[in-house]
Amino acid sequence: MTNNIITFMRNRVSQPGLEAPAPSKAEWETILDAACRAPDHGGIKPWRFRIYEGAGLDKLGQVYWQHAKSEVHDLTEEKEAAFVKKAHRAPAILLVYAHIEQHPKVPAIEQIMATSAAAQQAILGLNALGYGAMWRSGPACFTQKTKDLLNLQETDQIVGLIYVGTPTSTPKIPEETDFASRLEWVTE
Ligand SMILES: Cc1cc2nc3c(=O)[nH]c(=O)nc-3n(C[C@H](O)[C@H](O)[C@H](O)COP(=O)(O)O)c2cc1C
């Protein structure tokens, strides 16, 4: 059975090599509008998006640097440029985080999962418009220090930093998803 959307999803790959151009403002709006159609228990819309571009990437690089300094006390100042450079691996970075509210029926974990679904919808939207994306996170995303540096609330939860741009190379389509070994049928 073939279906264009399923083939597109099946062949999705992350793109670590990214260069300008990044999506235009209108393209971002289209992509994020679609991302906001992620499943959402209680209609909370817990997802929040923040786009870093241009000098904004230096600001994000400073967050990486300040966080590193707070964790590793003997980091020398010469390392600053290397940390700031990490935020320039793509022409745009989409921060996706959950703004969690207390809800009688929807625990925080569901709000985080909904936000992850929105992040994946954003990636598919980016790919649909010809852009490459690479979802990154890591332990630094889960510290209070990073939330402070990003001006997030204590209860917010970062889901990912999605690096976005034009792919620098043609991706290799994955041959094997290995879905069969992860699938069980329960029929009776
Ligand atoms: C929540 C999350 C966090 C991730 N963080 C990183 C990361 O920090 N660094 C990294 O190299 N890959 C990270 N990845 C994995 C990549 O986004 C990517 O999925 C992986 O390189 C495999 O490539 P593929 O998506 O083409 O299969 C993360 C993925 C998820 C879902």
The ligand as an ORCA input file, in Angstrom:
! r2SCAN-3c Opt
* xyz 0 1
  C      13.646     14.391     23.049
  C      14.787     14.198     22.105
  C      16.012     14.756     22.385
  C      17.101     14.573     21.547
  N      18.298     15.149     21.856
  C      19.350     14.971     21.043
  C      20.582     15.620     21.308
  O      20.714     16.392     22.252
  N      21.616     15.382     20.500
  C      21.505     14.541     19.421
  O      22.490     14.339     18.698
  N      20.325     13.941     19.119
  C      19.260     14.131     19.897
  N      18.066     13.532     19.612
  C      18.000     12.581     18.481
  C      17.932     13.256     17.119
  O      16.945     14.254     17.091
  C      17.641     12.212     16.021
  O      16.376     11.649     16.209
  C      18.682     11.116     15.970
  O      19.916     11.673     15.610
  C      18.335     10.017     14.974
  O      18.180     10.542     13.691
  P      16.833     10.304     12.896
  O      15.788     11.184     13.545
  O      17.158     10.694     11.490
  O      16.504      8.857     13.011
  C      16.962     13.769     20.394
  C      15.694     13.239     20.081
  C      14.618     13.442     20.929
  C      13.276     12.858     20.580
*
